[in-house]
Amino acid sequence: MFLEAGLLTRRSVRQFEPGRKIPQQDIDDILKIAMYAPSGCNRQPWEFVVVTDDEIKNRIVEIHPHAGFLKDASAAIIVCGDINKQCDEGFWVVDTSAAIQNLLLACHGRGLGACWCAVYPYEDRMKQFQELLGLPENVKPNALVVVGYPVKVPAQPKDRFDGGKVHFNKW
C-alpha cells in the first residue's frame, strides 16, 4: 500500500526553494532507481546529464519555452537515449520514458519535487540541447526533468480512474 500511495500522490512540481542543493547521494540514488526501468532487449540506452551550474540552467531556460521555473530549482536532469544501444528503431524514446517515470517517483519518494518537460519530439529543441550539452550525435535528448525542493505541491486531483478507458478482449 505504501508504494501505491506514492504512485497516487506524485505530482508535477513547478515551484522550488531557490538555492537549496540536493545532496550528491540523493542524486546518485535517484539515477540508480531511474536505471532500474525496463528497456527493450534490456539494452538500457539511457544517458543522464545532471546540470547544477546556474549559467547552463539559464541557457536551458532560454532554449525551453516551458522551463522558466528551472531558475529556482536545484538541478536539471536531461534524460537522453543512445540510438546505437536501442533494441530497434525508436525504442530509445520508450526506454528513456520508462526511466523518466522511475526518476520522477524516486524524487517524490525523497521529498523532492520534479517536473517532466518535453524535449523530444521537437527537432530544433533537441538540436539546441545537443549543442549546449555537447552530446554526441548518437545521443538524443528525450526530456528535461527539473528537480528541487518544493515550495508548493499541487493539490491532489479527484480519482483519475476512468473505467470508460478500459476495454477487455476487444474495443
Contacts in CASP RR format, 6 or more apart in sequence:
PFRMAT RR
TARGET T0000
AUTHOR 0000-0000-0000
METHOD contacts of the structure
MODEL  1
MFLEAGLLTRRSVRQFEPGRKIPQQDIDDILKIAMYAPSGCNRQPWEFVV
VTDDEIKNRIVEIHPHAGFLKDASAAIIVCGDINKQCDEGFWVVDTSAAI
QNLLLACHGRGLGACWCAVYPYEDRMKQFQELLGLPENVKPNALVVVGYP
VKVPAQPKDRFDGGKVHFNKW
6 105 0 8 1.000
6 108 0 8 1.000
6 109 0 8 1.000
7 105 0 8 1.000
8 156 0 8 1.000
9 108 0 8 1.000
9 156 0 8 1.000
10 104 0 8 1.000
10 105 0 8 1.000
10 108 0 8 1.000
11 153 0 8 1.000
11 154 0 8 1.000
11 156 0 8 1.000
12 114 0 8 1.000
12 115 0 8 1.000
12 116 0 8 1.000
12 154 0 8 1.000
13 113 0 8 1.000
13 114 0 8 1.000
13 115 0 8 1.000
13 148 0 8 1.000
13 150 0 8 1.000
13 152 0 8 1.000
13 153 0 8 1.000
13 154 0 8 1.000
14 69 0 8 1.000
14 115 0 8 1.000
14 146 0 8 1.000
15 69 0 8 1.000
15 72 0 8 1.000
15 150 0 8 1.000
15 151 0 8 1.000
15 152 0 8 1.000
16 69 0 8 1.000
16 72 0 8 1.000
16 73 0 8 1.000
16 74 0 8 1.000
16 113 0 8 1.000
16 146 0 8 1.000
16 148 0 8 1.000
16 149 0 8 1.000
16 150 0 8 1.000
16 151 0 8 1.000
17 72 0 8 1.000
17 148 0 8 1.000
17 149 0 8 1.000
17 150 0 8 1.000
17 151 0 8 1.000
18 71 0 8 1.000
18 72 0 8 1.000
19 72 0 8 1.000
19 74 0 8 1.000
20 74 0 8 1.000
20 148 0 8 1.000
20 149 0 8 1.000
21 52 0 8 1.000
21 74 0 8 1.000
22 74 0 8 1.000
22 75 0 8 1.000
22 112 0 8 1.000
22 147 0 8 1.000
22 148 0 8 1.000
22 149 0 8 1.000
26 110 0 8 1.000
26 112 0 8 1.000
27 50 0 8 1.000
27 75 0 8 1.000
29 106 0 8 1.000
29 110 0 8 1.000
30 77 0 8 1.000
30 103 0 8 1.000
30 106 0 8 1.000
30 107 0 8 1.000
30 110 0 8 1.000
30 112 0 8 1.000
30 147 0 8 1.000
31 48 0 8 1.000
31 50 0 8 1.000
31 77 0 8 1.000
31 103 0 8 1.000
33 102 0 8 1.000
33 103 0 8 1.000
33 105 0 8 1.000
33 106 0 8 1.000
34 46 0 8 1.000
34 48 0 8 1.000
34 79 0 8 1.000
34 99 0 8 1.000
34 100 0 8 1.000
34 102 0 8 1.000
34 103 0 8 1.000
34 106 0 8 1.000
35 44 0 8 1.000
35 46 0 8 1.000
35 99 0 8 1.000
35 102 0 8 1.000
36 102 0 8 1.000
37 46 0 8 1.000
37 95 0 8 1.000
37 98 0 8 1.000
37 99 0 8 1.000
37 101 0 8 1.000
37 102 0 8 1.000
38 95 0 8 1.000
38 98 0 8 1.000
39 45 0 8 1.000
39 46 0 8 1.000
39 87 0 8 1.000
39 91 0 8 1.000
39 95 0 8 1.000
39 98 0 8 1.000
39 99 0 8 1.000
40 86 0 8 1.000
40 87 0 8 1.000
40 88 0 8 1.000
40 91 0 8 1.000
40 94 0 8 1.000
40 95 0 8 1.000
41 87 0 8 1.000
41 88 0 8 1.000
41 91 0 8 1.000
43 85 0 8 1.000
43 86 0 8 1.000
43 87 0 8 1.000
43 91 0 8 1.000
43 95 0 8 1.000
44 85 0 8 1.000
44 95 0 8 1.000
45 81 0 8 1.000
45 82 0 8 1.000
45 83 0 8 1.000
45 84 0 8 1.000
45 85 0 8 1.000
45 86 0 8 1.000
45 91 0 8 1.000
45 92 0 8 1.000
45 95 0 8 1.000
45 96 0 8 1.000
46 79 0 8 1.000
46 80 0 8 1.000
46 81 0 8 1.000
46 82 0 8 1.000
46 95 0 8 1.000
46 96 0 8 1.000
46 99 0 8 1.000
47 79 0 8 1.000
47 80 0 8 1.000
47 81 0 8 1.000
47 82 0 8 1.000
47 139 0 8 1.000
48 77 0 8 1.000
48 78 0 8 1.000
48 79 0 8 1.000
48 80 0 8 1.000
49 77 0 8 1.000
49 78 0 8 1.000
49 80 0 8 1.000
49 133 0 8 1.000
49 135 0 8 1.000
50 75 0 8 1.000
50 76 0 8 1.000
50 77 0 8 1.000
51 57 0 8 1.000
51 60 0 8 1.000
51 75 0 8 1.000
51 76 0 8 1.000
51 77 0 8 1.000
51 78 0 8 1.000
51 133 0 8 1.000
52 74 0 8 1.000
52 75 0 8 1.000
56 76 0 8 1.000
56 132 0 8 1.000
56 133 0 8 1.000
57 70 0 8 1.000
57 71 0 8 1.000
57 73 0 8 1.000
57 76 0 8 1.000
58 71 0 8 1.000
59 132 0 8 1.000
60 67 0 8 1.000
60 70 0 8 1.000
60 76 0 8 1.000
60 129 0 8 1.000
60 132 0 8 1.000
60 144 0 8 1.000
61 67 0 8 1.000
61 68 0 8 1.000
61 70 0 8 1.000
61 71 0 8 1.000
63 125 0 8 1.000
63 128 0 8 1.000
63 129 0 8 1.000
63 132 0 8 1.000
64 70 0 8 1.000
64 117 0 8 1.000
64 119 0 8 1.000
64 125 0 8 1.000
64 144 0 8 1.000
66 117 0 8 1.000
67 76 0 8 1.000
67 117 0 8 1.000
67 144 0 8 1.000
67 146 0 8 1.000
69 115 0 8 1.000
69 146 0 8 1.000
70 76 0 8 1.000
70 144 0 8 1.000
70 146 0 8 1.000
73 146 0 8 1.000
73 147 0 8 1.000
73 148 0 8 1.000
74 112 0 8 1.000
74 147 0 8 1.000
74 148 0 8 1.000
74 149 0 8 1.000
75 146 0 8 1.000
75 147 0 8 1.000
75 148 0 8 1.000
76 144 0 8 1.000
76 145 0 8 1.000
76 146 0 8 1.000
76 147 0 8 1.000
77 103 0 8 1.000
77 144 0 8 1.000
77 145 0 8 1.000
77 147 0 8 1.000
78 119 0 8 1.000
78 129 0 8 1.000
78 133 0 8 1.000
78 141 0 8 1.000
78 143 0 8 1.000
78 144 0 8 1.000
78 145 0 8 1.000
79 96 0 8 1.000
79 99 0 8 1.000
79 100 0 8 1.000
79 103 0 8 1.000
79 141 0 8 1.000
79 142 0 8 1.000
79 143 0 8 1.000
79 145 0 8 1.000
80 96 0 8 1.000
80 135 0 8 1.000
80 139 0 8 1.000
80 140 0 8 1.000
80 141 0 8 1.000
80 142 0 8 1.000
81 92 0 8 1.000
81 95 0 8 1.000
81 96 0 8 1.000
81 139 0 8 1.000
81 140 0 8 1.000
81 141 0 8 1.000
81 142 0 8 1.000
82 92 0 8 1.000
82 138 0 8 1.000
82 139 0 8 1.000
83 90 0 8 1.000
83 92 0 8 1.000
83 138 0 8 1.000
83 139 0 8 1.000
83 140 0 8 1.000
84 138 0 8 1.000
85 92 0 8 1.000
86 92 0 8 1.000
86 95 0 8 1.000
87 95 0 8 1.000
92 140 0 8 1.000
92 142 0 8 1.000
93 120 0 8 1.000
93 142 0 8 1.000
96 142 0 8 1.000
96 143 0 8 1.000
97 142 0 8 1.000
97 143 0 8 1.000
100 116 0 8 1.000
100 142 0 8 1.000
100 143 0 8 1.000
100 145 0 8 1.000
103 114 0 8 1.000
103 145 0 8 1.000
104 114 0 8 1.000
104 116 0 8 1.000
104 145 0 8 1.000
107 113 0 8 1.000
107 114 0 8 1.000
107 145 0 8 1.000
107 147 0 8 1.000
107 148 0 8 1.000
108 114 0 8 1.000
111 149 0 8 1.000
111 150 0 8 1.000
112 147 0 8 1.000
112 148 0 8 1.000
112 149 0 8 1.000
112 150 0 8 1.000
113 147 0 8 1.000
113 148 0 8 1.000
113 149 0 8 1.000
113 150 0 8 1.000
113 153 0 8 1.000
114 145 0 8 1.000
114 146 0 8 1.000
114 147 0 8 1.000
114 148 0 8 1.000
115 145 0 8 1.000
115 146 0 8 1.000
116 143 0 8 1.000
116 144 0 8 1.000
116 145 0 8 1.000
117 143 0 8 1.000
117 144 0 8 1.000
117 145 0 8 1.000
117 146 0 8 1.000
118 143 0 8 1.000
118 144 0 8 1.000
119 125 0 8 1.000
119 126 0 8 1.000
119 129 0 8 1.000
119 141 0 8 1.000
119 142 0 8 1.000
119 143 0 8 1.000
119 144 0 8 1.000
120 126 0 8 1.000
120 140 0 8 1.000
120 141 0 8 1.000
120 142 0 8 1.000
120 143 0 8 1.000
126 140 0 8 1.000
126 141 0 8 1.000
129 135 0 8 1.000
129 141 0 8 1.000
129 144 0 8 1.000
130 137 0 8 1.000
130 139 0 8 1.000
130 140 0 8 1.000
130 141 0 8 1.000
133 141 0 8 1.000
135 141 0 8 1.000
END
